[in-house]
Amino acid sequence: MSLDPKFAFICCQPGAEIALKSDLAREAPAWRFAFSRPGFLTFKWVDEATIPDKVQFRSVLARTFGWSIGTVRHDDPAELASLAAEQLAALQLSALHVWRRQSRAPTSAFPKIWTPESTEIGEQIRLQLVERGVLANDVQLNSQANRGATVGDVVVMESNQLWVGWHTALAFGQRWSGGVPSIELPERMISRAYLKLKEGLMWSELPLDAGDRVIDLGSAPGGASQALLECGAKVLGVDPAEMNPDVLNHPNFTHLRKRGSDVQRRVYRGYRWLVADANVAPKHTLDTVESIVAHNATDVEGMILTLKLSDWRMVDSISEYIRRVQSWGFESVRCRHLASNHQEICLAALRRKNMRRR
């Protein structure tokens, strides 16, 4: 077994594989597609004489990625764990991530990639790596990796097959097992928009402070507003539909039962941030947002927008969306397919260049 890096793995949402391959053909032509299963792909570096030190993929669809060692198979779970640990034995690891490959498009709020099976085999691998001196005894399975840490990756492909690899935790998703961040849920989550905004704030590092005033376009039933209120924000929810009573009755929430484009622009004056998550085409979302943030009566500093994709091929239009938002005076504009997204992407924008690229 050799750890000479030639192949890389990428995890994505099932269904997005073709779009991801197309995106990488443009963004990373030095990688050649090698293998694919739903939610999991591998690529080979074209010129072995110039293999990079670290794997870097800029595709918005790449949930997490790293170097690929290869696959191990065995019908006995204990033997399977032993084979995976042997593959990782040449490394000095700071974290161990073990998860089940997501094989179907999500039907729930968050991808269910940690199963009793993956946890059990992950613990067996962790104990063996501790015994070998590869991993410190106090490192917990699937703990958040520090930036720059070396992480062992084990993907449960099937009950008798594991894919083994490793990565240096640099990009946002690489710090989390399977690229899915750990988010503590409230006792009553109003809607999936809560998760999307929580993860979007984590990823973008938008400097939202307690007391900041935020516009929530398309706010009903209130998931995003719920997350903002938890942060201590003062929220203006704009939506003709009804809001959840828990949000509606919050002292820091104001509801305007109108469409965003129908509100007089002076009403938006003094709001620092804007979030939008409406079930409409990206052009409609961007048209509405532009009518607000480009108006001289407003001074929105940053935004988190959810852009719905009716077809995965719309990923090809992301650069166009970014340029359009930049034309409104936002210097830092980035997109990511969040783990909490379904067939949609998150766009984060800030007028000044202080969002770390991740």
N, C-alpha and C positions, 0 to 999 in steps of 0.2 A: 504494500500500500504506500502511495506517495502523496504528500501534501503539496506538490508542485501545482500551483493554480493554473488551470486552463479553462475550466468550465465555471459558470456562475449560475445560480438559481434565482428565480424571481417568483414571488407569490402575488396573486392578484385576485380580484373577485371573479368567480366562475361566470363565464359569458363574455368577459372582456379580453380573452386571450388574443383573438385576431387583431383587435384594435391595439393591444399592447405591442404585438409583433410589428405592426405597421408603424407605430410610434417610434419604436427602437430602431427600425430601419432608417428613419430620418435622424434621430437624435444620437444614436450610438452605432454607426455603421461598422465599427471595428468588431462588433459582436455578431456571430452567426447563429441563427436559431438551431437548436439541437434536439429538444425533446419537449413534449407537452402532454399534460393531463389537465383536466378542469381545475383551474385555480393555481396551477404550478407549471413553470416552464424553466428550461435550462438553455444557456447560450454558451458558445465556445468563442474564445478570443481568436481572431483571424491570424494574427502574426505572433507566433510563440516567442519570437526574439524580443518583443516589446511589451510583454505582459505587465500591466500596471500593478502597483503595490496593493491597491485597494479597489474594490468594486464600487463604481459610482454609476447609477442609472438615474437620469433626470425625468423619466416618463412619469406623468401624473398618476398613471394607473398602477405603478409598482408599489405594492403595499409594504413589502420588505424584500431584501435580497442579500446575497453573499456568495462566497466561494462554495463550490460543490465538490465534495469528496467522492460521493457515489452512493449506491444503494446497497442495503444488506437485507437478506431474507432468511427467515427461519420460522417454523410453525410453533416452536416453544418460545413464549414471551421472555423467559429468563435468558435463553440463549440469544434471542434477538437483541436484548438490552446489552448483553456482553459484547456482541459484535459491533454495536454502535459505539460503545465505550472504547473498544480497541481502535476504531477509526479515529477517535478524537484524542487518543493517548499521546500523540506527538505535540499537542498544543498546550499552552498554559492559559487557562480560561479564567475569565472574571465572572461569567454568567453562563447559564444553560437554559435554552429555550426549546421546549418540546411541545408540539401541537399537532392536532389532526388537520390534514389538508381539507379545506372547504371544497366540497365536490359539487355543490349546487348553489345557485343564486340564492341570496338571503330571503327568507320569508318572515324573519323576526327582526327586531331592532338592531341586534349586534350579531356578527357571525359567531356561531357556536363551535369554536375550534379547540376548546379544552374539554376533553371527555374523561370519564373515569379510566378508560383504556390508556389514553395518552398520559394522564397523570401518573398512573401506576408504572408504566414503562419508563417515564421520565424520572421518577424517584429511583428506580433501579439503576438507571444510567448515572444519575447524580451520585449515588452511593459508591458506585464502582470508580467514578472519576475522582472522588475524594480519597478512596483507598489508594489510587494510583498517584496521588499527589498532583493531579491535573487541575483540581478545583478545590478551593478552600472549603472547610467543613461548614462554615456559617453561611455559605451562599445558598439561597433558597431557589427551588425550581421556579422558572418563569418570573423571576424578580426583574424589575426595571433595571436595565443596564446603564451604567454611567457613560457619558459621552466619551468616545475613544476606547471603550473597553473591548476586549476580545470575547466574543460570544460563540458558544457552540450551538449549532442548530440541528435539531432532529425533527423531521416531518414524518408523521405517521401517514403513509400513503395508503396502505391496506393493513389488515390485522396481522399479516405476516411479512410486511415490507416497510422498511424505514429508509428515508433519504437523509443523508448526513452531510453537514457542511459547517461553515463558520463565517463570521463576519466581524468587521470592526464597526462599532456602533457610532456612526456619524450622522446619517440621515434620521429624521424623526421616527419613522416606523421601525428602524433598526434597534431602537432602544426597548421595544416591546415584543413579547413573544408573538410570532406570526404577524407582526405589524399592527396588532390590535391593542390600543392603550387601555389601561385599567381605569375605569370611570365609576366612581361610587354613585349609585342610583339613589334618588330620593325615595321616600316611602311610597309616594304616589307620583309616578312620572306621567305627565299629561299626554305627551306624544313623542315620537321619535325625533322631532326637531330639538328636543332637550339634549339628546345625545350628540346630534350633529353640531350644535353650537358649542357644547362643552369640548368636544374633540377639536373643533375648528379654532377655539381660543387657545387650547394647548399647543396645537401645531403652529399657528400664526404668531403666538406670543404678542398678540395685540395688547397694548398697554392699557387695558380697561381698569379703571380705579373705582372704588366705592364712591358713590355719589355722582358718577358720570351720567350724562343724559343720553339715552339711546333710542333711536327710532327702530321699531320692529315692524317692517312691512309684511303684510300677509300673516299677521300674528296669530289668527285663530287656528286651533283652539287654545294655544298658549304655551307650547313646549319650549320655544326659544325664549319667550318672556320669562318663563319659570326659571330657566338657567341664568338669565341676566339679573333677575331679582335676587337670586341666591348670591350673586357677586356684589350686591349692594347698589346696583344701578337704578336710576330713575327711568322708567320705560314708558314710551309712547307707543301703544299698540294700534296699528292702522289696518283695519280689516272690516268689511261690511258684515262678516259673520259673527256669531256669538263667541265669547271667550269663556273659558273654564272659570267657574266661580272662585276657585282658589287664587287665580291670577287677578280676576276682575276686582276682587275685594281687597287686594293688597294696597297699602297706602302709597307705595311708590309706583303704582301703575295707573296710567290714563288710557282710556279706550276711545278712539275715533272710529265710528262705524261708517267708514268711507273707504274708497279705493285710494291708494297712495297718490295717484296722479290727480285726484279730485280735491286734494287738500291744498289750501292756499299756502304758498311757499313760506310766508312769514311765520306760519305756525311751527315750521321746522327750525327756525332760528335758535341758536344756542345749543343744539344737539351735536355732541362730539362724534358719536358713532352711529352707524346704520347697519342693520342686518335684514336680510330678505330671504325668504324661503317660500316661494309660491309655486304651485303646480301648473306652470305655464312655460312656454318656450323661452330659451335664453334671451332672444331678441326682445321679447316683451318685458322680461325682468330688467334688462339693461336699459331699455327705453324709459321705463318708469324711474329707475334709479338715477339715470342721467338728468331727467327733468327736475330732480330734487338737488343733487349734489353739484350740478353745474350752474345752478341759479345763484345770482349774486346776493340773495337774501339768506343763504345757508352757508354754514361753515363746517361741514362734516369732515372730520380728520381721517377716519378709517372705516372700512366696511368688511363684513363677511357675508358673501352671497352664495346661495345654492342655485346652481344652474342645472336644470333638468335636461337630460339627453334622451330624446325619443329613439335614437339609434346610436350604438357605440361608435359608428363612423364619425359622429359629430365631434369626437376627440380631435379630429383634424382641424376643427375651427377654434380650438382653445387659444392659439396664438393670436387669432383675430380678436377674441374677447379681451385678451390681455392688452393688446394695443389700444382697443377702444377705451378701456378704463384708464389707461395711462394718458390718453388724450384729454381726460378731464382734470389732469393735474396730480394724479396719484403716481408717485415715483416707484414705490415697491408694490408690485402686483404679482401674485403667485397663485397657482392652482394645485390642488391635490384631490385624489379620489380617497376620501376618508373611509375608514373601516365601517363607520356608521352610515355611509352613503349607500344607496342602491344604484340605480342607473342615473347618476348625477355626479357633479363635482362641486367642490368647495373653492371659491375664489376669495382670497384675502388681499386687501389693498390698504395702503397707508400713504399719506401725502409726503411724509419724510422717510428717508432711507434708513430706518432703524429696525426693520424686521430681519432677523437673522435668516440667511438662506439655509434651508434644511431639506 
